[in-house]
Structure formats: C-alpha cells, structure tokens
Amino acid sequence: MSSRYDYKEAISLVHKLILKYDIAATCCVSSFNHDLLAELEELSRIHGAASPVESIYLYNYYDNDELPHPDIFSNRGKGINISSTKLTKEVV
C-alpha cells in the first residue's frame, strides 16, 4: 500500500515554481482537494505575492454528489467548476 502524498508539501512546491517562473498572472490551480487549495491561498497570503496564485474549486466528481450550500462555494477561490447537471439559476 502506498503512503498518501503530503498535499502541503506538493502545493508548496507548485506555489514556489509559479512564483519562480513569474506565471501567476497566466495560470490557476484547480482541484477536488479543497484542503490543498486552501493551503495555496494561505501561501499566497503569507508571501504577499503581487499576483496571487488563483484557485478554482472543483465539485461533483460523481453525478450523485450534491453541491454544498452556495455560501460555501461562493466564498472560495476565484471560481468553481461544477457538472452542467447542477447548473441552475440560483448557482449562477
């Protein structure tokens, strides 16, 4: 059985590379791992990057997954990606 990866270490490396190559304005990080994205946002805040690394929260990995309450997904990152089957007027 393989050990679980350290998401904090992984996103720290991604964040460092984005800053090193000065590409924050032209990329974003998306993931179903919301803890990873929260860590990315914290790294951007701590480092005070002039162009913080943008995050896109992914939802609905499975069709039967329900969206969380809008207060949750509307206050995270710079956007969300959801299944078109979950797209409603209220979500927009």
Number of C-alpha atoms within 10 A of each C-alpha: 3 4 5 6 8 9 15 16 12 12 18 16 12 15 21 12 13 18 19 10 8 11 13 19 13 10 11 15 17 18 15 14 12 17 12 21 24 17 17 25 18 12 19 19 13 9 11 10 12 11 13 19 25 19 22 18 21 17 21 17 11 8 11 7 11 12 15 11 9 11 8 9 18 15 9 16 20 13 15 15 14 16 14 9 8 14 11 8 6 6 12 7
